[in-house]
Structures are given as structure tokens and as C-alpha cells.
Amino acid sequence: MLYPDNRGMLEIFRVTFPFFALVLCGYLAARLRFLPLEAIPGLNGFVLFFALPCMLFRFGADTPIAQLLDAGVFFTYLFCALLIVALSIGISLNRRVRWNDASLGALVAAFPNTGFMGVPLLVALLGAQAVGPAIVTIVVDLVITSSLCVALSRMDAAGQHGALVAARKALGGVLRNPMPWAISAGAAFSFWNLELIGPVNKTVGLLADAASPVALFTIGAVLARSAMLSHERPDGPLRAIDYLPIAVIKLVVHPVLVLLVGLSAIQWGVPLEPFALQVMVLVAALPSASNVSLLAERLGADNGRIARIIMVTTVAAFVTFSGAVDFFKA
């Protein structure tokens, strides 16, 4: 599992810097009020319902179907995600942090920012062949990990049916999410060797090309908004113990766990390619998904805590993610 050429750490920073710089631009734009906070949901809507689905569709259509149906990647990554969820909830639950906050914290620990940041960044680093394993991890996070954590977040609800109701709502949310449908449509086009007609293909391409820069800019704006509204917390300022352990789990424990479990799986004969494992580890090393903050807001969780975890992992990942890339180069 070697990095494809002999660039050093400086060259890795040259590849990763523009991605994190766009996040900083979005943060400064919102912080300095160049971008009204009221416009952020509109940017999110553009990325989620237009640009990102087009990008995922294009990647899915251009990726061999066998890579999109890689069972070794699916079950190895899923096993690690479930362990991260269990660990995060286990260390978070206390008198102040109940199931709702603990479960959403676990989701932010297990759910990397693969769609907005990971896919374009991994393609820039490793080439188009990284798309297949990355999309498999997106499916795991969107369909299984998210649904599980949302269901667990309802454990505080009175009655025995709180988790079941939440699970149905989580499934409904998955069905309304355009990203799995875009991946499925792309996979269908790949399987049957279909192509969009010229003008439609050009339109999809333009939207796909806009996904990465607008998504990264929006991440920064969301983080700025959360920081600016942190004074509205009813329980007072956050303590480091409330968010730093989850940030460490996301940036350190998660990628190390994926690496160790993946290497063990290969030794046990699981059909997992070394290159696919490298992609999985780098996916796990990404910062937390920013859309979890919006989910926490809708579910009434401590969004200030979630936003702080996302901010810490996004800032620290500039160094830690580059270090993970350099690890595979060595």
C-alpha cells in the first residue's frame, strides 16, 4: 500500500491545502458577514439536492460495478463503524449527556465528511480508482450508521416504542436523501453501460463540478454559524471533556481501527484489496461530516457540542489527514 509517487509531506500539503482553504473561506465569509447566515441553508440545499448527487452519479456511472459491490470493503468498514458508535456512546453517557446527545456524538465520530470533502480529495490524491471504495463507505454511513444512531437517540423517549418510531423515521430520512439514489442510478448506468444524452450530460457535469468547492465553502459557513450562536447554549459554555475525546476518536481511533481490522481481515482471507484498505483508512481519517450538525438541530440534541467536534476535527485534520497520507507513502 504505497502512495502512487514519491512526493514528500510538502507536496501532500499542496494537494490538501486548497480543500481546507475553501473551508476557511466559507468560515471567514460567514464570520465577517459577507455571507448572511440566512443564506447558508440555501447553499446546503444546492449542494445536497443538486451538485453532490450529480457528482456521485457521475462517479458511480464511471466506476466498474464490481468496485461498487465490494463486500470486503462494505462489511469491514461497517464493523469498524459499529465499534466506533459503541465506544463513543460508552464514554459519553453520563448525567448530563443522555442518549440523544451521546448517539449524535457517536454519529459525528463514525461519519466522515466523505461526500463533501473525501471523494474529491481522494481523487486528487489517489486517482479515480479511489471512488469505488469511497462510495461503498458513503452507503454504509448514510444507510446504516446514520439510521442506527438516530434510532438510539430516541432511547430517552418514554415508552417502549421510542426507538422503533425513530428507526422508521430514520429509514424515511434515508429514502428522502438524494445521495443514495444518485449512487444507485450511477451504478445502474455502470452496470448496463448507459450514457446520458449530450445536453443532459453537460448539465450534470456542470453541477458535479460545482459540488466540491461549494460544499467545502458551505462547511466553513456552517462551522462559523455554530460558533457565532454558541452563546445561546442553555447549559453554559462547553467543557473540553465534552467534545475533545470524541474528536480524538474520529481523527485517531477510527482510522487506526480501520487499518488494524482491515489488515486482520486480509490475513483471514477476506477479499479486501490493499488499495481499497488504504482508501478506507483515509476516509476514516477525514473530519466529521458537517451535515450531522443539521441533524442534531432537528432532533433537539446539543448542537453546540456537535458543531464543536466538527470544527475541531476539520481544523486538526489539515495536519492529521496529511499525516495519514504520508504514512502510506512511507
ZAMARGU-4260 file (C-alpha; in steps of 0.2 Angstrom, whole numbers, plus 5000, padded with zeros to 4 digits):
<rodrens>
0) 5000/5000/5000 | 5011/5014/4994 | 5007/5032/4989 | 5007/5032/4970 | 5023/5043/4968
5) 5037/5049/4979 | 5031/5066/4984 | 5035/5072/5002 | 5025/5080/5015 | 5026/5097/5007
10) 5018/5090/4991 | 5004/5082/5001 | 5000/5099/5009 | 5000/5106/4992 | 4986/5094/4987
15) 4976/5095/5003 | 4978/5114/5006 | 4965/5120/4994 | 4952/5109/5001 | 4954/5116/5019
20) 4957/5134/5012 | 4940/5133/5004 | 4933/5129/5021 | 4942/5143/5029 | 4935/5155/5016
25) 4917/5150/5020 | 4921/5152/5038 | 4928/5169/5036 | 4913/5174/5024 | 4900/5170/5037
30) 4910/5176/5052 | 4913/5193/5043 | 4895/5194/5037 | 4900/5194/5019 | 4888/5179/5018
35) 4872/5181/5028 | 4868/5167/5040 | 4851/5166/5032 | 4859/5161/5015 | 4868/5145/5022
40) 4853/5134/5021 | 4851/5139/5003 | 4869/5134/5000 | 4866/5117/5009 | 4851/5114/4998
45) 4860/5117/4982 | 4874/5105/4987 | 4863/5092/4994 | 4849/5091/4981 | 4858/5096/4965
50) 4878/5097/4965 | 4883/5082/4976 | 4870/5070/4969 | 4877/5074/4951 | 4894/5071/4957
55) 4890/5055/4965 | 4880/5049/4950 | 4895/5053/4938 | 4907/5044/4949 | 4895/5029/4951
60) 4892/5029/4932 | 4911/5029/4928 | 4916/5016/4941 | 4915/4997/4937 | 4901/4989/4945
65) 4912/4976/4954 | 4920/4990/4964 | 4903/4997/4969 | 4898/4980/4976 | 4914/4976/4986
70) 4908/4965/5000 | 4925/4965/5009 | 4925/4984/5010 | 4907/4985/5015 | 4907/4973/5030
75) 4925/4978/5036 | 4920/4997/5036 | 4903/4993/5044 | 4911/4983/5058 | 4923/4997/5062
80) 4909/5010/5061 | 4898/5000/5074 | 4913/4998/5085 | 4916/5017/5085 | 4897/5020/5089
85) 4898/5008/5103 | 4914/5016/5110 | 4908/5034/5108 | 4892/5031/5117 | 4900/5021/5131
90) 4912/5035/5135 | 4899/5049/5133 | 4884/5043/5143 | 4883/5052/5160 | 4871/5063/5170
95) 4872/5077/5158 | 4875/5068/5141 | 4860/5056/5139 | 4856/5045/5124 | 4851/5059/5112
100) 4867/5069/5114 | 4878/5053/5116 | 4871/5045/5100 | 4873/5060/5089 | 4890/5062/5096
105) 4894/5044/5091 | 4887/5048/5073 | 4899/5063/5072 | 4913/5051/5077 | 4909/5037/5065
110) 4903/5048/5050 | 4917/5056/5040 | 4915/5070/5028 | 4916/5059/5013 | 4903/5066/5002
115) 4908/5084/5003 | 4926/5083/5005 | 4933/5065/5004 | 4928/5060/4987 | 4936/5075/4978
120) 4951/5075/4989 | 4954/5056/4987 | 4953/5058/4968 | 4965/5072/4969 | 4977/5061/4979
125) 4975/5043/4973 | 4966/5045/4956 | 4948/5040/4950 | 4951/5022/4956 | 4948/5028/4974
130) 4930/5032/4970 | 4923/5014/4972 | 4928/5010/4990 | 4924/5028/4995 | 4906/5027/4988
135) 4904/5010/4997 | 4909/5019/5014 | 4896/5033/5010 | 4882/5020/5008 | 4887/5012/5025
140) 4887/5029/5034 | 4871/5035/5025 | 4860/5020/5027 | 4866/5010/5042 | 4877/5021/5054
145) 4865/5036/5052 | 4849/5026/5055 | 4856/5017/5070 | 4862/5032/5078 | 4846/5041/5075
150) 4836/5027/5082 | 4847/5026/5098 | 4845/5045/5100 | 4827/5041/5104 | 4831/5029/5119
155) 4827/5044/5131 | 4809/5044/5125 | 4796/5037/5136 | 4788/5021/5132 | 4795/5005/5123
160) 4792/5011/5106 | 4803/5026/5105 | 4817/5018/5096 | 4806/5009/5084 | 4797/5025/5079
165) 4814/5033/5077 | 4820/5019/5067 | 4805/5021/5055 | 4809/5040/5054 | 4827/5037/5051
170) 4823/5025/5036 | 4811/5038/5029 | 4825/5051/5030 | 4837/5039/5021 | 4823/5036/5007
175) 4822/5055/5005 | 4841/5058/5005 | 4846/5060/4986 | 4863/5054/4988 | 4860/5035/4990
180) 4848/5037/4975 | 4861/5046/4965 | 4874/5032/4969 | 4861/5019/4964 | 4857/5027/4947
185) 4875/5029/4943 | 4878/5010/4947 | 4864/5006/4936 | 4871/5016/4922 | 4888/5007/4925
190) 4880/4990/4925 | 4871/4992/4909 | 4884/5003/4901 | 4872/5018/4898 | 4876/5036/4895
195) 4866/5052/4897 | 4862/5061/4881 | 4873/5076/4877 | 4865/5091/4884 | 4859/5082/4900
200) 4876/5075/4902 | 4884/5093/4901 | 4871/5099/4913 | 4875/5085/4926 | 4894/5088/4923
205) 4892/5107/4927 | 4883/5103/4943 | 4895/5090/4948 | 4910/5101/4945 | 4902/5114/4957
210) 4899/5101/4971 | 4916/5101/4979 | 4920/5120/4980 | 4903/5125/4985 | 4902/5110/4998
215) 4918/5115/5006 | 4914/5133/5007 | 4897/5129/5015 | 4906/5118/5028 | 4916/5133/5034
220) 4900/5144/5034 | 4891/5131/5044 | 4905/5130/5057 | 4906/5149/5058 | 4887/5150/5061
225) 4888/5137/5075 | 4902/5146/5083 | 4893/5163/5082 | 4877/5155/5090 | 4887/5146/5104
230) 4882/5159/5117 | 4864/5153/5116 | 4868/5137/5124 | 4856/5134/5139 | 4869/5124/5149
235) 4883/5137/5148 | 4900/5135/5139 | 4906/5119/5134 | 4920/5110/5143 | 4934/5102/5133
240) 4929/5085/5141 | 4913/5086/5132 | 4920/5086/5114 | 4939/5083/5114 | 4938/5064/5117
245) 4925/5062/5103 | 4937/5072/5091 | 4951/5061/5096 | 4941/5045/5092 | 4936/5052/5075
250) 4954/5058/5069 | 4965/5044/5078 | 4955/5029/5084 | 4944/5027/5069 | 4957/5027/5055
255) 4969/5016/5066 | 4954/5004/5070 | 4950/5003/5051 | 4969/4999/5047 | 4970/4986/5060
260) 4954/4977/5057 | 4957/4978/5038 | 4975/4970/5039 | 4967/4957/5050 | 4953/4954/5038
265) 4966/4952/5024 | 4976/4939/5034 | 4960/4929/5037 | 4956/4928/5019 | 4943/4942/5017
270) 4943/4948/4999 | 4949/4965/5003 | 4962/4974/4991 | 4976/4983/5000 | 4972/4999/4989
275) 4954/4998/4995 | 4960/4997/5013 | 4971/5012/5010 | 4956/5022/5004 | 4945/5016/5019
280) 4959/5022/5031 | 4960/5039/5023 | 4941/5040/5023 | 4941/5036/5042 | 4954/5050/5044
285) 4943/5063/5037 | 4935/5076/5048 | 4917/5073/5054 | 4903/5076/5042 | 4896/5093/5044
290) 4878/5088/5040 | 4877/5079/5057 | 4875/5097/5065 | 4859/5100/5055 | 4853/5083/5060
295) 4857/5086/5078 | 4847/5103/5077 | 4832/5094/5071 | 4832/5080/5084 | 4835/5093/5098
300) 4852/5087/5103 | 4866/5098/5110 | 4871/5106/5093 | 4884/5116/5101 | 4894/5101/5106
305) 4891/5093/5089 | 4897/5108/5080 | 4912/5110/5091 | 4918/5092/5087 | 4916/5095/5069
310) 4926/5111/5070 | 4940/5103/5080 | 4941/5089/5068 | 4940/5100/5052 | 4954/5111/5059
315) 4965/5097/5066 | 4963/5086/5050 | 4973/5098/5040 | 4988/5090/5049 | 4982/5073/5054
320) 4974/5068/5037 | 4990/5074/5028 | 5000/5063/5041 | 4989/5048/5036 | 4993/5051/5018
325) 5011/5052/5022 | 5010/5036/5032 | 5005/5026/5016 | 5019/5034/5006 | 5032/5028/5019
</rodrens>
